Amino acid sequence: MSHRLSRSLSRRRAAAAALAAGVLLAALPGCGDGSGSLSETGKERAPAAKPAKGFTLVATGDLLVHDSVIRQAQADAGGIGHDFARMLAAAEPLVSGADLAVCHMETVYGADGGPFTGYPTFKTPPDLARAVADVGYDTCSTASNHTLDAGPEGVTRTLDAMDAVGLRHAGSARSPEESDTPALLKAGDATVAHLAYTYGTNGIPIPEDQPWLVNLIDPALIVEDARAARAAGADVVVVSMHWGTEWQEAPDELQLSLAQELTASAGADGRRDIDLILGTHAHVPQAYEKVNGTWVVYGMGDQIAGVMNDPRGQYGTAARFTFTPPAEPNGSWTVSTAEYIPHAVANDPITLVNLPRALEAEPGHPEHTAALEAIRAAVLSRGAEADGLTMGS
């Protein structure tokens, strides 16, 4: 039996079990919580429904742990272990202030004690997971072209370390059961599903007996997974896509066609299958665009990266979206506010910089001003400003 067929069958069984449980629960007497009042006829009145609570979602780009980033973390730890907290500190106000925060874990982890390596095959100190959780992230996409850099063991080490600090994850898995189970998170009064996929694995073959290790981009499978997440209770489906052409600010033809196809997909009830697409991989900020009424971030750029030949490799954005509950039961949650927050990486020491806040503190700083303007031009290059995208801080 193919892995995909197995996934479909397991989901049908899960949906049937959930439906049966729901029917049984509805048939049981005495399931009320006693909070209703009695009417004059002696019948219990239903309590007044409270308005549903919306939520904010913040997402950021690639955590790209080059050799120089590893050395910086070791120096920040005083030579014993690795400490990424200071490097990421500028993200904390934005991330901790969101109801749901999504990172992209570009690289896999090495064993405790190392060896740790940067480009081209990464093995990142697992201390990164603790720093990311402490900043306030809730979940991270783990599907990237580097997911198999350290083989199946690297996938297992990475997800084990994330589990140990309470970080959810999507895009890679240790078992078929884990691959078939969507990451569901609470934000406001919504249940949010996080799904993640990559275009490839740098030519490293996925073991035939472990096809669940990493999710590859397949539009039909993504829609199938999104619908399974809906069946599992998701009100909002967020998809992380590791795609695009490195160093190209304009989204490529595959990105554009996939964005059109995925955002046009809807279920039998008319609800869209996917509510937000978050892109990574290009290493430079790319455009935000509303496609078929759904926001697509083609590329958020890098959040943390070492010095590269192109300085844009240390530019990025945080995406912040405010979701509003539907006006009618079973309606779609909608984005009421869309924002981008430009950031960059300073060197010596390597440090994340929130550019709007840095320029408030030091107006006219030439490097920060140039970075912000370059990011703004890329982000707004497909007309997002006309659809209401604004710059936050």
VOPAGU-2260 file (C-alpha; in pm, 1 decimal, decimal comma):
REM VOPAGU-2260
SITE   aa  ch    i         X         Y         Z
SITE  MET   A    0       0,0       0,0       0,0
SITE  SER   A    1     138,7     342,7     -89,6
SITE  HIS   A    2     213,2     591,4     186,3
SITE  ARG   A    3     -34,5     836,2      35,9
SITE  LEU   A    4    -311,4     572,6      22,0
SITE  SER   A    5    -228,8     474,7     379,0
SITE  ARG   A    6    -263,6     840,0     482,3
SITE  SER   A    7    -604,1     868,2     315,7
SITE  LEU   A    8    -734,4     548,2     475,9
SITE  SER   A    9    -610,9     644,4     822,3
SITE  ARG   A   10    -776,5     984,5     790,0
SITE  ARG   A   11   -1107,4     831,7     685,5
SITE  ARG   A   12   -1096,8     602,7     988,0
SITE  ALA   A   13   -1011,0     894,6    1217,9
SITE  ALA   A   14   -1295,1    1103,5    1074,3
SITE  ALA   A   15   -1538,6     813,0    1117,9
SITE  ALA   A   16   -1426,9     763,4    1478,3
SITE  ALA   A   17   -1465,6    1134,9    1550,6
SITE  LEU   A   18   -1814,0    1134,6    1397,6
SITE  ALA   A   19   -1916,7     829,6    1599,3
SITE  ALA   A   20   -1783,2     987,7    1917,9
SITE  GLY   A   21   -1976,3    1305,1    1843,3
SITE  VAL   A   22   -2300,6    1116,4    1787,5
SITE  LEU   A   23   -2251,9     920,4    2109,7
SITE  LEU   A   24   -2177,1    1234,1    2308,7
SITE  ALA   A   25   -2485,2    1408,1    2171,9
SITE  ALA   A   26   -2699,5    1109,0    2273,4
SITE  LEU   A   27   -2575,5    1099,6    2633,7
SITE  PRO   A   28   -2806,9    1255,4    2894,8
SITE  GLY   A   29   -2684,5    1511,3    3144,1
SITE  CYS   A   30   -2404,6    1657,7    2932,7
SITE  GLY   A   31   -2489,1    2018,7    3019,8
SITE  ASP   A   32   -2256,3    2213,5    3247,8
SITE  GLY   A   33   -2538,3    2352,3    3460,9
SITE  SER   A   34   -2466,4    2708,5    3357,4
SITE  GLY   A   35   -2804,5    2770,3    3190,6
SITE  SER   A   36   -3093,2    2927,3    3377,5
SITE  LEU   A   37   -3452,4    2806,0    3398,1
SITE  SER   A   38   -3728,7    2976,5    3202,3
SITE  GLU   A   39   -4077,7    3034,5    3338,2
SITE  THR   A   40   -4181,3    2698,5    3189,7
SITE  GLY   A   41   -3905,2    2523,9    3380,2
SITE  LYS   A   42   -3693,0    2453,7    3074,9
SITE  GLU   A   43   -3324,0    2536,9    3079,6
SITE  ARG   A   44   -3227,4    2844,8    2881,6
SITE  ALA   A   45   -2907,4    2831,3    2680,7
SITE  PRO   A   46   -2650,2    3081,9    2812,8
SITE  ALA   A   47   -2588,9    3384,4    2591,7
SITE  ALA   A   48   -2313,6    3313,0    2341,8
SITE  LYS   A   49   -1997,2    3516,3    2382,3
SITE  PRO   A   50   -1847,0    3676,2    2071,2
SITE  ALA   A   51   -1567,6    3465,2    1930,1
SITE  LYS   A   52   -1217,4    3599,9    1992,8
SITE  GLY   A   53    -983,1    3666,7    1701,2
SITE  PHE   A   54    -606,8    3624,2    1705,6
SITE  THR   A   55    -278,6    3756,4    1571,5
SITE  LEU   A   56     -24,4    3538,4    1395,2
SITE  VAL   A   57     342,1    3630,4    1351,7
SITE  ALA   A   58     574,8    3438,5    1120,9
SITE  THR   A   59     944,7    3480,7    1042,1
SITE  GLY   A   60    1192,9    3343,9     789,6
SITE  ASP   A   61    1489,3    3110,3     779,3
SITE  LEU   A   62    1698,0    3038,6    1087,1
SITE  LEU   A   63    2009,5    2970,8     882,0
SITE  VAL   A   64    2281,8    2863,1    1122,0
SITE  HIS   A   65    2608,3    2918,4     939,4
SITE  ASP   A   66    2948,4    2843,3    1096,4
SITE  SER   A   67    2978,0    3207,3    1203,8
SITE  VAL   A   68    2641,8    3186,5    1381,1
SITE  ILE   A   69    2756,2    2871,9    1563,3
SITE  ARG   A   70    3077,7    3047,9    1672,0
SITE  GLN   A   71    2878,1    3348,6    1791,1
SITE  ALA   A   72    2646,3    3127,8    1996,6
SITE  GLN   A   73    2947,6    2956,5    2151,4
SITE  ALA   A   74    3104,1    3291,0    2239,0
SITE  ASP   A   75    2775,7    3411,9    2388,4
SITE  ALA   A   76    2771,1    3098,7    2605,1
SITE  GLY   A   77    3119,0    3173,2    2735,6
SITE  GLY   A   78    3268,5    2882,9    2544,0
SITE  ILE   A   79    3052,7    2620,5    2716,9
SITE  GLY   A   80    2760,6    2511,6    2500,1
SITE  HIS   A   81    2576,1    2751,3    2269,4
SITE  ASP   A   82    2349,5    3041,6    2358,7
SITE  PHE   A   83    2129,7    3194,5    2087,0
SITE  ALA   A   84    1923,3    3412,2    2322,9
SITE  ARG   A   85    2103,3    3743,2    2273,7
SITE  MET   A   86    2109,7    3700,6    1895,7
SITE  LEU   A   87    1731,8    3654,3    1883,5
SITE  ALA   A   88    1634,7    3896,9    2160,2
SITE  ALA   A   89    1502,6    4163,5    1922,2
SITE  ALA   A   90    1230,7    3922,9    1805,8
SITE  GLU   A   91    1088,5    3873,4    2154,9
SITE  PRO   A   92     852,3    4174,9    2180,8
SITE  LEU   A   93     691,9    4097,9    1845,9
SITE  VAL   A   94     679,5    3720,7    1885,9
SITE  SER   A   95     564,7    3706,6    2247,4
SITE  GLY   A   96     294,4    3962,3    2171,8
SITE  ALA   A   97     129,2    3734,7    1914,6
SITE  ASP   A   98    -132,6    3472,8    1991,5
SITE  LEU   A   99      46,8    3232,5    1758,4
SITE  ALA   A  100     408,5    3258,9    1639,5
SITE  VAL   A  101     562,0    3052,4    1358,1
SITE  CYS   A  102     935,4    3015,3    1284,3
SITE  HIS   A  103    1121,4    2832,7    1008,7
SITE  MET   A  104    1382,0    2584,4    1130,9
SITE  GLU   A  105    1591,3    2571,9     814,2
SITE  THR   A  106    1860,7    2340,5     950,3
SITE  VAL   A  107    1865,1    2012,2    1141,2
SITE  TYR   A  108    2042,2    1948,8    1469,6
SITE  GLY   A  109    2361,8    1766,8    1546,6
SITE  ALA   A  110    2413,1    1535,8    1843,1
SITE  ASP   A  111    2463,3    1682,3    2188,8
SITE  GLY   A  112    2824,1    1793,8    2207,3
SITE  GLY   A  113    2864,0    1809,8    1828,6
SITE  PRO   A  114    3021,0    1812,9    1587,1
SITE  PHE   A  115    2829,4    2113,4    1456,9
SITE  THR   A  116    2862,5    2238,8    1101,1
SITE  GLY   A  117    2730,9    2512,5     876,0
SITE  TYR   A  118    2697,9    2526,5     499,7
SITE  PRO   A  119    2668,6    2312,1     290,0
SITE  THR   A  120    2543,0    2030,1     516,6
SITE  PHE   A  121    2420,0    2173,3     842,8
SITE  LYS   A  122    2428,9    2028,0    1192,0
SITE  THR   A  123    2301,7    2293,8    1430,4
SITE  PRO   A  124    2346,8    2297,7    1809,1
SITE  PRO   A  125    2018,1    2174,9    1960,0
SITE  ASP   A  126    2037,0    2467,5    2208,0
SITE  LEU   A  127    1863,4    2666,3    1933,4
SITE  ALA   A  128    1531,9    2499,3    2018,2
SITE  ARG   A  129    1535,1    2637,9    2373,4
SITE  ALA   A  130    1617,9    2989,6    2253,5
SITE  VAL   A  131    1337,6    2982,4    1996,0
SITE  ALA   A  132    1086,2    2860,5    2253,9
SITE  ASP   A  133    1200,4    3121,7    2505,7
SITE  VAL   A  134    1148,1    3400,0    2250,9
SITE  GLY   A  135     786,3    3288,3    2233,8
SITE  TYR   A  136     748,3    3079,4    1919,9
SITE  ASP   A  137     478,0    2813,1    1926,0
SITE  THR   A  138     553,3    2611,2    1612,8
SITE  CYS   A  139     818,0    2589,7    1341,2
SITE  SER   A  140     819,1    2456,2     987,5
SITE  THR   A  141    1091,2    2193,0     948,5
SITE  ALA   A  142    1055,3    2105,9     580,1
SITE  SER   A  143    1349,4    2250,5     386,4
SITE  ASN   A  144    1613,4    2152,6     133,9
SITE  HIS   A  145    1838,6    2078,6     435,3
SITE  THR   A  146    1597,4    1848,5     622,7
SITE  LEU   A  147    1796,4    1538,1     527,5
SITE  ASP   A  148    2144,8    1689,7     572,7
SITE  ALA   A  149    2208,5    1455,7     865,9
SITE  GLY   A  150    1986,8    1168,9     747,5
SITE  PRO   A  151    1692,9    1025,9     941,7
SITE  GLU   A  152    1891,3    1071,6    1263,7
SITE  GLY   A  153    1901,3    1446,0    1206,0
SITE  VAL   A  154    1522,9    1459,0    1166,6
SITE  THR   A  155    1476,1    1261,4    1487,1
SITE  ARG   A  156    1725,0    1471,5    1686,0
SITE  THR   A  157    1564,0    1794,6    1568,2
SITE  LEU   A  158    1207,8    1696,0    1648,5
SITE  ASP   A  159    1307,5    1538,2    1981,5
SITE  ALA   A  160    1480,3    1861,2    2086,9
SITE  MET   A  161    1180,6    2069,1    1982,9
SITE  ASP   A  162     942,6    1839,1    2170,8
SITE  ALA   A  163    1158,8    1871,5    2481,5
SITE  VAL   A  164    1099,9    2249,4    2496,4
SITE  GLY   A  165     734,2    2244,1    2389,5
SITE  LEU   A  166     782,9    2362,1    2030,2
SITE  ARG   A  167     535,7    2219,1    1782,5
SITE  HIS   A  168     656,4    2136,5    1431,2
SITE  ALA   A  169     530,8    2063,9    1080,6
SITE  GLY   A  170     694,8    1938,3     765,0
SITE  SER   A  171     908,1    1645,9     883,5
SITE  ALA   A  172     823,3    1341,5    1090,7
SITE  ARG   A  173     963,1    1040,0    1273,4
SITE  SER   A  174     683,7     799,6    1180,3
SITE  PRO   A  175     393,1     764,0     937,7
SITE  GLU   A  176     152,6     829,6    1224,3
SITE  GLU   A  177     323,1    1160,3    1304,6
SITE  SER   A  178     323,4    1254,0     937,0
SITE  ASP   A  179     -50,2    1188,1     916,0
SITE  THR   A  180    -133,0    1400,1    1221,5
SITE  PRO   A  181    -167,3    1774,8    1155,6
SITE  ALA   A  182     -20,0    2017,5    1406,7
SITE  LEU   A  183    -323,7    2184,6    1563,5
SITE  LEU   A  184    -277,5    2489,3    1787,4
SITE  LYS   A  185    -515,6    2719,0    1973,0
SITE  ALA   A  186    -508,3    3092,0    1904,5
SITE  GLY   A  187    -786,3    3310,7    2037,2
SITE  ASP   A  188   -1100,1    3104,2    1984,3
SITE  ALA   A  189    -962,2    2939,9    1670,9
SITE  THR   A  190    -799,1    2605,6    1612,2
SITE  VAL   A  191    -514,7    2663,2    1366,9
SITE  ALA   A  192    -350,6    2389,6    1159,8
SITE  HIS   A  193      12,7    2434,0    1057,6
SITE  LEU   A  194     130,9    2237,8     753,2
SITE  ALA   A  195     471,0    2258,2     579,9
SITE  TYR   A  196     636,2    2138,4     256,6
SITE  THR   A  197     964,0    2176,3      63,7
SITE  TYR   A  198    1050,9    2169,9    -306,3
SITE  GLY   A  199    1329,8    1914,6    -246,8
SITE  THR   A  200    1621,2    1796,5     -35,8
SITE  ASN   A  201    1931,9    1903,7    -233,2
SITE  GLY   A  202    1942,3    1574,9    -418,5
SITE  ILE   A  203    1956,8    1363,0    -102,8
SITE  PRO   A  204    1708,9    1080,7    -167,1
SITE  ILE   A  205    1428,9    1019,4      78,4
SITE  PRO   A  206    1467,6     659,1     200,6
SITE  GLU   A  207    1210,5     438,8      27,5
SITE  ASP   A  208    1115,1     276,9     355,6
SITE  GLN   A  209    1075,3     616,9     530,8
SITE  PRO   A  210     877,9     838,5     290,5
SITE  TRP   A  211     727,1    1027,5     581,8
SITE  LEU   A  212    1056,7    1191,3     684,2
SITE  VAL   A  213     985,5    1514,3     494,4
SITE  ASN   A  214     687,7    1657,1     305,3
SITE  LEU   A  215     754,3    1744,1     -58,7
SITE  ILE   A  216     545,6    2001,4    -243,2
SITE  ASP   A  217     256,5    1833,3    -426,3
SITE  PRO   A  218     -52,8    2053,3    -473,8
SITE  ALA   A  219    -298,0    1763,0    -459,5
SITE  LEU   A  220    -140,9    1632,1    -140,0
SITE  ILE   A  221    -136,4    1977,6      19,2
SITE  VAL   A  222    -508,4    2019,2     -48,9
SITE  GLU   A  223    -572,8    1668,5      84,3
SITE  ASP   A  224    -379,5    1751,9     401,1
SITE  ALA   A  225    -560,7    2083,9     440,9
SITE  ARG   A  226    -898,0    1911,7     415,5
SITE  ALA   A  227    -788,3    1646,7     662,9
SITE  ALA   A  228    -688,4    1926,9     901,4
SITE  ARG   A  229   -1035,2    2080,6     859,8
SITE  ALA   A  230   -1190,2    1743,4     937,2
SITE  ALA   A  231    -971,2    1726,5    1249,4
SITE  GLY   A  232   -1115,3    2058,3    1370,0
SITE  ALA   A  233    -903,8    2333,1    1211,8
SITE  ASP   A  234   -1077,0    2669,5    1168,4
SITE  VAL   A  235    -771,6    2819,4     996,3
SITE  VAL   A  236    -515,0    2634,9     782,1
SITE  VAL   A  237    -167,7    2789,4     750,3
SITE  VAL   A  238      77,0    2639,3     499,7
SITE  SER   A  239     453,4    2697,5     510,4
SITE  MET   A  240     615,7    2657,1     167,3
SITE  HIS   A  241     992,4    2618,9     118,3
SITE  TRP   A  242    1007,1    2722,0    -246,0
SITE  GLY   A  243    1130,3    2976,0    -499,0
SITE  THR   A  244    1466,0    3067,6    -652,3
SITE  GLU   A  245    1748,8    3168,1    -421,1
SITE  TRP   A  246    1854,4    3534,8    -437,4
SITE  GLN   A  247    1560,8    3626,3    -662,9
SITE  GLU   A  248    1334,1    3890,6    -510,6
SITE  ALA   A  249    1056,9    3832,0    -764,0
SITE  PRO   A  250     858,4    3510,8    -708,3
SITE  ASP   A  251     928,2    3259,1    -982,5
SITE  GLU   A  252     671,7    3101,2   -1212,7
SITE  LEU   A  253     630,4    2792,3    -995,3
SITE  GLN   A  254     560,2    3003,3    -688,3
SITE  LEU   A  255     304,1    3208,8    -877,9
SITE  SER   A  256     127,7    2906,7   -1026,0
SITE  LEU   A  257     121,4    2717,0    -695,9
SITE  ALA   A  258     -12,3    3022,6    -514,0
SITE  GLN   A  259    -293,7    3051,3    -768,0
SITE  GLU   A  260    -379,1    2681,9    -750,5
SITE  LEU   A  261    -371,1    2647,7    -373,3
SITE  THR   A  262    -561,8    2966,0    -292,0
SITE  ALA   A  263    -832,2    2880,3    -547,2
SITE  SER   A  264    -901,4    2544,2    -384,0
SITE  ALA   A  265   -1221,1    2521,0    -179,5
SITE  GLY   A  266   -1423,2    2249,8     -14,6
SITE  ALA   A  267   -1778,5    2140,9     -88,0
SITE  ASP   A  268   -1907,3    2395,9     162,5
SITE  GLY   A  269   -1740,0    2678,3     -28,4
SITE  ARG   A  270   -1480,4    2749,9     238,9
SITE  ARG   A  271   -1126,0    2797,2     112,4
SITE  ASP   A  272    -896,9    2505,8     191,8
SITE  ILE   A  273    -598,3    2724,9     280,9
SITE  ASP   A  274    -614,5    3054,7     470,0
SITE  LEU   A  275    -252,4    3173,4     457,9
SITE  ILE   A  276      70,0    3079,4     277,0
SITE  LEU   A  277     409,9    3158,6     429,6
SITE  GLY   A  278     715,6    3125,8     205,9
SITE  THR   A  279    1081,7    3064,5     286,8
SITE  HIS   A  280    1403,8    2960,5     106,7
SITE  ALA   A  281    1498,8    3248,1    -129,4
SITE  HIS   A  282    1725,1    3411,3     136,8
SITE  VAL   A  283    1602,7    3754,4      28,6
SITE  PRO   A  284    1271,2    3923,8     109,6
SITE  GLN   A  285    1006,1    3862,5    -153,4
SITE  ALA   A  286     664,2    4009,8    -223,8
SITE  TYR   A  287     349,0    3979,8     -19,9
SITE  GLU   A  288      34,3    3945,9    -232,3
SITE  LYS   A  289    -335,8    3877,1    -191,7
SITE  VAL   A  290    -420,8    3591,8    -431,1
SITE  ASN   A  291    -783,8    3484,3    -474,9
SITE  GLY   A  292    -857,6    3670,9    -152,3
SITE  THR   A  293    -587,5    3486,8      47,5
SITE  TRP   A  294    -259,9    3638,4     164,2
SITE  VAL   A  295      55,7    3481,3      24,0
SITE  VAL   A  296     400,7    3572,6     153,9
SITE  TYR   A  297     627,8    3448,0    -122,3
SITE  GLY   A  298     940,2    3478,7      90,7
SITE  MET   A  299    1018,4    3623,1     432,5
SITE  GLY   A  300    1394,7    3618,9     378,6
SITE  ASP   A  301    1638,7    3510,1     649,6
SITE  GLN   A  302    1581,9    3580,6    1017,0
SITE  ILE   A  303    1931,7    3482,0    1131,2
SITE  ALA   A  304    2222,9    3413,8     893,5
SITE  GLY   A  305    2596,5    3463,4     882,0
SITE  VAL   A  306    2772,6    3702,8     645,9
SITE  MET   A  307    2716,6    3611,6     281,0
SITE  ASN   A  308    2845,4    3756,4     -44,1
SITE  ASP   A  309    2511,2    3928,1    -100,2
SITE  PRO   A  310    2411,1    4149,6     195,9
SITE  ARG   A  311    2043,6    4085,9     119,4
SITE  GLY   A  312    2097,4    3741,7     273,5
SITE  GLN   A  313    2078,8    3916,3     610,8
SITE  TYR   A  314    1750,5    4093,6     532,7
SITE  GLY   A  315    1409,8    3960,3     623,0
SITE  THR   A  316    1058,1    4036,0     733,4
SITE  ALA   A  317     824,2    3923,7    1003,6
SITE  ALA   A  318     467,9    3881,7     879,9
SITE  ARG   A  319     185,7    3972,4    1118,4
SITE  PHE   A  320    -176,3    3893,5    1037,0
SITE  THR   A  321    -482,2    3958,4    1251,8
SITE  PHE   A  322    -759,0    3703,6    1196,3
SITE  THR   A  323   -1123,6    3786,3    1262,1
SITE  PRO   A  324   -1391,9    3524,7    1339,0
SITE  PRO   A  325   -1663,5    3453,6    1081,5
SITE  ALA   A  326   -1991,4    3641,6    1106,0
SITE  GLU   A  327   -2188,8    3322,2    1046,3
SITE  PRO   A  328   -2143,4    2970,0    1184,7
SITE  ASN   A  329   -1907,9    2756,7     973,9
SITE  GLY   A  330   -1791,2    3063,7     782,8
SITE  SER   A  331   -1431,6    3148,8     703,2
SITE  TRP   A  332   -1199,6    3334,3     934,7
SITE  THR   A  333   -1064,2    3640,2     755,8
SITE  VAL   A  334    -752,6    3856,6     779,1
SITE  SER   A  335    -852,4    4202,4     898,8
SITE  THR   A  336    -500,6    4345,6     931,9
SITE  ALA   A  337    -186,7    4254,4     735,9
SITE  GLU   A  338     156,4    4388,5     831,0
SITE  TYR   A  339     523,1    4332,5     754,3
SITE  ILE   A  340     804,8    4421,9     992,6
SITE  PRO   A  341    1148,0    4463,8     825,9
SITE  HIS   A  342    1453,3    4327,8    1004,1
SITE  ALA   A  343    1821,1    4270,7     934,8
SITE  VAL   A  344    2119,6    4098,2    1092,0
SITE  ALA   A  345    2403,6    4310,8    1226,7
SITE  ASN   A  346    2751,3    4159,9    1246,9
SITE  ASP   A  347    3021,9    4169,6    1514,0
SITE  PRO   A  348    2841,9    4051,6    1711,6
SITE  ILE   A  349    2573,0    3876,4    1504,6
SITE  THR   A  350    2245,8    4030,5    1622,6
SITE  LEU   A  351    1889,7    4046,0    1492,5
SITE  VAL   A  352    1775,6    4407,2    1440,0
SITE  ASN   A  353    1413,9    4525,1    1424,0
SITE  LEU   A  354    1466,7    4801,6    1167,8
SITE  PRO   A  355    1170,1    5031,5    1247,2
SITE  ARG   A  356    1259,9    5028,3    1617,0
SITE  ALA   A  357    1629,2    5075,7    1544,9
SITE  LEU   A  358    1553,1    5378,0    1327,7
SITE  GLU   A  359    1330,1    5524,7    1596,9
SITE  ALA   A  360    1627,0    5507,6    1832,5
SITE  GLU   A  361    1877,6    5631,9    1573,1
SITE  PRO   A  362    1701,1    5817,6    1287,9
SITE  GLY   A  363    1886,8    5828,5     960,6
SITE  HIS   A  364    2124,6    5538,9    1035,2
SITE  PRO   A  365    2256,1    5477,9     679,9
SITE  GLU   A  366    2279,9    5097,2     683,8
SITE  HIS   A  367    1944,4    5051,7     853,8
SITE  THR   A  368    1775,8    5301,7     624,0
SITE  ALA   A  369    1914,3    5132,5     312,5
SITE  ALA   A  370    1806,4    4788,7     437,4
SITE  LEU   A  371    1454,7    4904,3     521,2
SITE  GLU   A  372    1406,0    5067,8     181,7
SITE  ALA   A  373    1532,2    4758,4      -3,8
SITE  ILE   A  374    1297,9    4535,5     195,6
SITE  ARG   A  375    1002,8    4768,8     145,0
SITE  ALA   A  376    1054,7    4771,3    -233,2
SITE  ALA   A  377    1059,9    4390,4    -251,8
SITE  VAL   A  378     763,1    4337,6     -20,5
SITE  LEU   A  379     538,1    4586,3    -201,9
SITE  SER   A  380     647,4    4492,1    -554,8
SITE  ARG   A  381     322,2    4311,4    -639,9
SITE  GLY   A  382      76,4    4572,9    -516,1
SITE  ALA   A  383      18,0    4454,7    -159,5
SITE  GLU   A  384     -10,1    4811,8     -32,9
SITE  ALA   A  385    -331,0    4855,7    -232,4
SITE  ASP   A  386    -472,9    4548,5     -55,6
SITE  GLY   A  387    -401,5    4702,7     284,7
SITE  LEU   A  388     -55,2    4575,7     375,5
SITE  THR   A  389     120,9    4817,3     610,9
SITE  MET   A  390     457,4    4829,0     783,4
SITE  GLY   A  391     451,3    4747,4    1153,5
SITE  SER   A  392     720,6    4760,3    1419,3
